[in-house]
Amino acid sequence: MEVLFWVGCAAAYDSRLKRIAAAFADIMNKAGVSFAILGNEERCTGDIARRMGDEDLYENLARTNIETLNRQGVTSIVTTCPHCFNMFKNEYPKLGGIFEVEHYTTFIYKLIDTGRLKVPKIEKKEIITYHDPCYLGRQNGIFEEPRSILEILGYEIKEMEHTKEKSFCCGAGGGMMFQDVNKGERINNIRAKEAVSTGASTTATGCPFCLVMMEEAIGAINQKDGTNYFTRDIAEIVNELTEGR
């Protein structure tokens, strides 16, 4: 195989987020990428456990994953989740887990750039805005590839007020997705207002957690105002608009 597709907890179990994993698998199939998944041997990377202070659980999960990956002879990994990407890139090496890892946005960009994935006909599409996931953008400096993909597909990108290095979190990071906010306005609601204020019909994301949080908040705006804004993952957009070699 060329690469191991690390599906991640969110895209493996959540019914909405499974569509991201399926779309990315379709993309790799179209591009002729030989890939595998671990299936039931895949465990959570431990990101949320570590962010919430359970270091023992994190280390147990990480060491189990490292042992499994080494036993299977895995050297190259691609993830749809920036949290998983960050763990493999920056935190697993401290426990001896040395792997080449790539986020699916940079992986897809290379597939298009090398001609393995074809854009049949570039047509000018509607305005779109892009939300930078924390662990992809501010933590790992990946800003341009997701935007380049959208531009190649014919979208006009309108940036939110806070973008790239100064982007806002969607509100899910650090385990906050699983906690109630009892003071102030929810971050995803603030971020959703920034997104719709651009005039974009669609907000694109490159993270399953961001997709959940933005869909929830933008959906609430639609329900309140009778509008029709959308939130979609980049893999879903790419899968619809590209062809294989």
C-alpha positions as CSV (number, residue, x, y, z in Angstrom):
1,M,0.0,0.0,0.0
2,E,1.0,3.6,-0.5
3,V,-0.5,4.9,2.6
4,L,-2.5,3.9,5.7
5,F,-5.8,5.9,6.0
6,W,-6.3,6.7,9.7
7,V,-10.0,7.1,9.9
8,G,-10.3,8.5,13.4
9,C,-13.0,8.1,16.0
10,A,-15.2,10.9,14.7
11,A,-15.4,9.7,11.1
12,A,-15.7,6.1,12.2
13,Y,-18.6,6.4,14.5
14,D,-20.6,9.6,13.8
15,S,-23.3,9.0,11.1
16,R,-22.7,12.5,9.5
17,L,-19.0,12.3,9.7
18,K,-18.8,8.9,8.1
19,R,-19.5,10.7,4.9
20,I,-16.2,12.5,5.1
21,A,-14.3,9.1,5.4
22,A,-16.3,7.7,2.5
23,A,-15.7,10.7,0.3
24,F,-12.0,10.6,1.0
25,A,-11.8,6.9,0.2
26,D,-13.7,7.5,-3.1
27,I,-11.1,10.2,-3.9
28,M,-8.2,7.8,-3.3
29,N,-9.9,5.1,-5.3
30,K,-10.4,7.5,-8.3
31,A,-6.8,8.6,-8.1
32,G,-5.5,5.0,-8.0
33,V,-4.1,5.3,-4.5
34,S,-3.3,2.0,-2.8
35,F,-4.4,2.4,0.8
36,A,-5.5,0.3,3.8
37,I,-7.2,0.9,7.1
38,L,-6.6,-0.7,10.5
39,G,-10.3,-1.4,11.1
40,N,-11.0,-2.7,14.6
41,E,-7.3,-2.4,15.5
42,E,-7.5,1.4,15.2
43,R,-7.8,3.1,18.6
44,C,-8.3,6.8,19.5
45,T,-5.0,8.7,19.2
46,G,-5.6,10.0,22.8
47,D,-5.8,13.7,21.8
48,I,-8.9,14.5,23.8
49,A,-7.7,12.5,26.8
50,R,-4.5,14.4,26.9
51,R,-6.1,17.8,26.4
52,M,-8.4,17.1,29.3
53,G,-5.6,16.0,31.6
54,D,-5.7,12.2,31.5
55,E,-2.1,11.6,30.7
56,D,-2.2,7.9,31.6
57,L,-5.1,7.2,29.2
58,Y,-3.3,9.1,26.5
59,E,0.0,7.1,26.9
60,N,-1.9,3.8,27.0
61,L,-3.7,4.7,23.7
62,A,-0.6,6.1,22.0
63,R,1.6,3.1,22.9
64,T,-1.0,0.7,21.7
65,N,-1.4,2.5,18.4
66,I,2.4,2.7,17.9
67,E,2.8,-1.0,18.6
68,T,0.0,-1.8,16.1
69,L,1.3,0.4,13.4
70,N,4.9,-1.0,13.8
71,R,3.6,-4.5,13.8
72,Q,1.7,-3.8,10.5
73,G,4.7,-2.2,9.0
74,V,3.1,1.1,8.5
75,T,5.4,4.0,7.6
76,S,3.1,6.5,5.9
77,I,-0.3,7.8,7.3
78,V,-2.9,10.1,6.0
79,T,-5.7,11.5,8.3
80,T,-8.9,13.5,7.8
81,C,-8.7,14.8,11.4
82,P,-6.2,17.5,12.2
83,H,-6.1,16.4,15.8
84,C,-5.0,12.9,14.7
85,F,-2.5,14.5,12.3
86,N,-1.0,16.7,15.0
87,M,-0.7,13.7,17.4
88,F,1.2,11.6,14.8
89,K,3.4,14.5,13.7
90,N,4.3,16.2,17.0
91,E,3.5,14.0,20.0
92,Y,3.8,10.3,19.0
93,P,7.6,10.8,18.2
94,K,8.3,11.5,21.9
95,L,7.0,7.9,22.6
96,G,9.0,6.4,19.7
97,G,6.2,6.5,17.1
98,I,8.0,7.8,14.0
99,F,5.8,7.9,11.0
100,E,5.3,10.1,7.9
101,V,2.0,11.7,8.3
102,E,-0.1,14.0,6.0
103,H,-3.4,15.7,6.4
104,Y,-5.8,14.9,3.6
105,T,-5.9,18.4,2.3
106,T,-2.2,18.4,1.4
107,F,-2.6,14.8,0.2
108,I,-5.5,15.8,-2.1
109,Y,-3.7,18.9,-3.4
110,K,-0.8,16.7,-4.5
111,L,-3.1,14.3,-6.2
112,I,-4.5,17.2,-8.2
113,D,-1.2,18.8,-8.8
114,T,0.4,15.6,-10.1
115,G,-2.6,14.8,-12.4
116,R,-3.7,11.7,-10.5
117,L,-7.0,13.5,-9.7
118,K,-8.6,15.4,-12.6
119,V,-10.8,18.6,-12.4
120,P,-12.9,18.0,-15.6
121,K,-13.8,21.6,-16.3
122,I,-13.1,24.7,-14.2
123,E,-16.3,26.8,-13.9
124,K,-16.8,29.8,-11.8
125,K,-18.9,28.7,-8.8
126,E,-20.4,30.5,-5.9
127,I,-18.6,32.3,-3.1
128,I,-17.2,30.1,-0.4
129,T,-15.5,30.7,2.9
130,Y,-13.0,28.5,4.6
131,H,-12.7,27.8,8.3
132,D,-9.1,27.0,9.5
133,P,-9.0,24.1,12.0
134,C,-6.8,25.0,14.9
135,Y,-4.6,21.9,14.7
136,L,-4.1,22.3,10.9
137,G,-3.6,26.0,10.7
138,R,-2.3,27.8,13.7
139,Q,-0.6,24.7,15.2
140,N,0.9,23.2,12.0
141,G,1.0,26.1,9.5
142,I,-1.1,24.5,6.8
143,F,-3.2,27.4,5.3
144,E,-2.7,27.4,1.6
145,E,-3.4,23.9,0.3
146,P,-7.1,23.8,1.4
147,R,-7.7,27.2,-0.2
148,S,-5.8,26.2,-3.3
149,I,-8.0,23.2,-3.7
150,L,-11.1,25.3,-3.5
151,E,-9.8,27.8,-6.0
152,I,-8.7,25.1,-8.5
153,L,-12.3,23.8,-8.3
154,G,-13.6,27.3,-9.3
155,Y,-14.7,28.8,-6.0
156,E,-14.2,32.4,-5.0
157,I,-13.0,32.5,-1.4
158,K,-14.1,35.3,0.9
159,E,-12.2,35.3,4.1
160,M,-13.8,35.7,7.5
161,E,-12.8,38.5,9.9
162,H,-10.5,36.1,11.8
163,T,-8.5,33.9,9.5
164,K,-5.3,31.9,9.1
165,E,-2.9,32.7,12.0
166,K,-5.7,34.7,13.7
167,S,-8.5,32.3,13.1
168,F,-11.0,31.3,15.8
169,C,-11.5,27.8,17.2
170,C,-14.8,26.2,16.3
171,G,-15.3,25.5,20.0
172,A,-14.7,21.8,20.0
173,G,-11.0,21.7,20.8
174,G,-9.6,20.6,24.2
175,G,-12.6,18.4,24.9
176,M,-15.0,21.4,24.8
177,M,-17.2,19.5,22.3
178,F,-18.3,17.3,25.1
179,Q,-18.9,20.1,27.7
180,D,-21.6,22.6,28.3
181,V,-20.7,26.3,28.0
182,N,-22.3,28.0,31.0
183,K,-20.9,31.5,30.6
184,G,-20.9,33.8,27.5
185,E,-21.7,33.0,23.9
186,R,-20.7,29.7,22.4
187,I,-17.6,30.0,20.2
188,N,-19.2,28.2,17.3
189,N,-22.1,30.7,17.3
190,I,-19.6,33.6,17.1
191,R,-17.7,31.8,14.3
192,A,-20.9,31.0,12.3
193,K,-21.8,34.7,12.4
194,E,-18.4,35.5,10.9
195,A,-18.9,32.9,8.2
196,V,-22.3,34.1,7.0
197,S,-21.3,37.7,7.2
198,T,-18.9,37.0,4.3
199,G,-21.8,36.5,2.0
200,A,-20.6,33.0,1.1
201,S,-23.3,30.3,0.5
202,T,-21.1,27.6,1.9
203,T,-18.5,27.3,4.7
204,A,-15.9,24.7,3.9
205,T,-14.0,22.9,6.7
206,G,-11.1,20.5,6.9
207,C,-11.9,18.8,10.2
208,P,-14.7,16.5,11.3
209,F,-15.1,18.3,14.7
210,C,-15.2,21.7,12.9
211,L,-17.9,20.4,10.6
212,V,-20.1,19.3,13.5
213,M,-19.7,22.6,15.3
214,M,-20.2,24.8,12.2
215,E,-23.2,22.8,11.0
216,E,-24.9,23.2,14.3
217,A,-24.3,26.9,14.6
218,I,-25.1,27.8,11.0
219,G,-28.1,25.5,11.1
220,A,-29.4,27.6,14.0
221,I,-28.9,30.7,12.0
222,N,-30.8,29.2,9.1
223,Q,-33.7,28.1,11.4
224,K,-33.9,31.6,13.0
225,D,-33.5,33.7,9.8
226,G,-35.0,31.4,7.1
227,T,-31.7,31.4,5.3
228,N,-30.0,28.6,3.4
229,Y,-26.3,28.5,4.3
230,F,-24.4,25.2,4.0
231,T,-21.4,23.7,5.8
232,R,-19.4,21.0,3.9
233,D,-16.1,19.2,4.3
234,I,-13.5,19.7,1.6
235,A,-13.4,16.0,0.8
236,E,-17.2,16.0,0.0
237,I,-16.7,19.0,-2.3
238,V,-13.6,17.4,-4.1
239,N,-15.3,14.1,-4.5
240,E,-18.2,15.6,-6.4
241,L,-16.1,17.7,-8.7
242,T,-13.2,15.5,-9.7
243,E,-12.4,12.5,-11.8
244,G,-9.7,9.8,-11.8
245,R,-6.9,9.5,-14.3
